[in-house]
């Protein structure tokens, strides 16, 4: 186990929740990456005063989604050149300054038994966060950062 396995990085991203009533709601998501869980990025969505809602994404899925549509089923990620707010078709609640900001958008669509949500994240900020994760654990080196013996013991203990 090397030093990078105990390293954790985090970042906050300003996201937009696109809801069907042709509205965009700004919110904040906290991103987390740990070398001890090298394949995953955790994203906590802060919605209201309740505890944040956390989703876990494959790091590779987010990275590939910056370039092209990725994912099947519950999580889909894809880039777009313009956000829904910039098309003028949607109202922006609480964030008039979000109109007209140049740059690519990373669309994140989540589905669960409780419903579906479509978020827009700044692609540049997501890419910068992902680059920081690759400084901790380079792409293709993830398996070197997993303690297989501990993982197996945990699985057997919980079986």
C-alpha positions as CSV (number, residue, x, y, z in Angstrom):
1,X,0.0,0.0,0.0
2,X,1.5,3.3,-1.0
3,X,0.9,6.9,0.2
4,X,-1.5,7.7,-2.6
5,X,-3.9,5.1,-1.3
6,X,-4.6,7.2,1.8
7,X,-4.9,10.5,-0.2
8,X,-8.4,12.0,-0.6
9,X,-9.2,15.0,-2.7
10,X,-12.4,16.9,-2.9
11,X,-14.0,19.8,-4.9
12,X,-17.2,21.6,-5.0
13,X,-19.0,22.1,-8.3
14,X,-21.9,24.4,-9.1
15,X,-24.5,22.3,-10.9
16,X,-27.9,22.9,-12.5
17,X,-30.8,20.6,-12.0
18,X,-32.9,20.6,-15.1
19,X,-36.5,19.8,-14.2
20,X,-39.3,19.0,-16.6
21,X,-41.3,22.2,-15.9
22,X,-38.8,24.0,-18.1
23,X,-36.8,25.3,-15.2
24,X,-33.2,25.1,-14.0
25,X,-32.4,25.0,-10.3
26,X,-28.8,25.8,-9.3
27,X,-27.3,23.6,-6.6
28,X,-23.9,22.6,-5.2
29,X,-22.3,19.1,-5.4
30,X,-19.3,18.0,-3.5
31,X,-16.9,15.6,-5.3
32,X,-14.7,13.2,-3.5
33,X,-12.0,10.8,-4.7
34,X,-9.9,8.5,-2.5
35,X,-6.9,6.5,-3.5
36,X,-8.2,3.7,-1.3
37,X,-11.2,3.4,-3.7
38,X,-9.4,4.1,-6.9
39,X,-12.2,3.3,-9.4
40,X,-14.9,5.5,-7.9
41,X,-15.8,9.2,-7.6
42,X,-18.4,10.1,-5.0
43,X,-20.7,13.0,-5.6
44,X,-22.8,14.4,-2.8
45,X,-25.7,16.6,-4.1
46,X,-26.8,19.2,-1.6
47,X,-30.5,19.6,-2.0
48,X,-32.3,21.6,0.7
49,X,-31.4,21.2,4.4
50,X,-31.5,17.4,4.5
51,X,-28.5,15.2,4.3
52,X,-26.8,15.3,0.9
53,X,-27.8,12.6,-1.6
54,X,-24.7,10.7,-2.6
55,X,-24.1,8.8,-5.8
56,X,-21.0,6.8,-6.7
57,X,-19.7,7.0,-10.2
58,X,-17.0,5.0,-12.1
59,X,-14.2,7.5,-12.6
60,X,-13.7,6.2,-16.1
61,X,-17.4,6.8,-16.9
62,X,-17.1,10.5,-15.9
63,X,-13.8,10.9,-17.8
64,X,-15.1,9.3,-21.0
65,X,-18.4,11.3,-20.7
66,X,-16.6,14.5,-21.0
67,X,-15.8,13.5,-24.6
68,X,-18.8,11.4,-25.7
69,X,-22.1,9.9,-24.5
70,X,-21.4,7.1,-22.0
71,X,-23.3,4.8,-19.7
72,X,-26.3,2.6,-19.7
73,X,-29.2,2.2,-17.3
74,X,-29.1,4.2,-14.1
75,X,-26.2,6.6,-15.0
76,X,-25.6,8.3,-18.3
77,X,-23.1,11.1,-19.0
78,X,-22.5,13.1,-22.1
79,X,-21.1,16.5,-23.2
80,X,-22.9,19.3,-24.9
81,X,-21.7,22.6,-26.3
82,X,-24.6,24.6,-24.8
83,X,-26.5,24.3,-21.6
84,X,-30.3,24.2,-21.5
85,X,-30.1,27.7,-19.8
86,X,-28.3,29.1,-22.8
87,X,-30.9,28.0,-25.3
88,X,-33.4,30.5,-23.9
89,X,-36.0,27.7,-23.7
90,X,-35.7,27.3,-19.9
91,X,-36.2,29.7,-17.0
92,X,-33.3,29.9,-14.6
93,X,-34.4,30.1,-11.0
94,X,-32.1,32.1,-8.7
95,X,-29.2,32.2,-11.1
96,X,-29.6,34.8,-13.9
97,X,-25.9,35.1,-14.2
98,X,-25.7,31.5,-15.5
99,X,-27.0,32.6,-18.9
100,X,-24.5,33.0,-21.6
101,X,-21.5,31.4,-19.9
102,X,-19.3,29.9,-22.6
103,X,-17.9,26.4,-22.4
104,X,-18.9,22.8,-22.6
105,X,-21.4,21.3,-20.3
106,X,-21.3,17.8,-18.8
107,X,-24.8,16.3,-18.7
108,X,-25.3,13.7,-15.9
109,X,-28.6,11.8,-15.9
110,X,-29.5,9.6,-13.0
111,X,-32.4,7.2,-12.7
112,X,-33.6,5.3,-9.7
113,X,-36.8,3.7,-8.5
114,X,-37.6,7.1,-7.0
115,X,-37.4,9.0,-10.2
116,X,-35.0,10.6,-12.7
117,X,-32.7,13.7,-12.5
118,X,-30.8,15.5,-15.1
119,X,-27.9,17.7,-14.0
120,X,-25.6,20.0,-15.9
121,X,-22.0,20.4,-14.6
122,X,-19.2,22.6,-16.0
123,X,-17.2,20.3,-18.1
124,X,-14.0,22.2,-17.5
125,X,-14.3,22.0,-13.7
126,X,-15.1,18.3,-13.9
127,X,-12.1,17.7,-16.1
128,X,-9.9,19.6,-13.7
129,X,-11.1,17.5,-10.8
130,X,-10.5,14.3,-12.7
131,X,-7.0,15.4,-13.6
132,X,-6.3,15.8,-9.9
133,X,-7.5,12.2,-9.3
134,X,-5.1,10.9,-12.0
135,X,-2.2,12.6,-10.1
136,X,-3.1,10.4,-7.1
137,X,-3.8,7.2,-9.1
138,X,-2.9,7.2,-12.8
139,X,-5.3,5.6,-15.3
140,X,-4.7,1.9,-15.6
141,X,-2.9,1.7,-12.2
142,X,-6.1,1.4,-10.0
143,X,-5.6,-2.3,-9.2
144,X,-2.2,-1.5,-7.6
145,X,-4.0,0.6,-5.0
146,X,-6.5,-2.0,-3.8
147,X,-5.6,-4.2,-0.8
148,X,-7.1,-7.4,-2.0
149,X,-6.7,-9.3,1.2
150,X,-8.6,-6.7,3.2
151,X,-11.3,-6.5,0.6
152,X,-11.8,-10.3,0.7
153,X,-11.8,-10.4,4.5
154,X,-14.5,-7.7,4.5
155,X,-16.6,-9.7,2.0
156,X,-16.3,-12.9,4.0
157,X,-17.1,-11.1,7.2
158,X,-20.2,-9.6,5.8
159,X,-21.4,-12.9,4.0
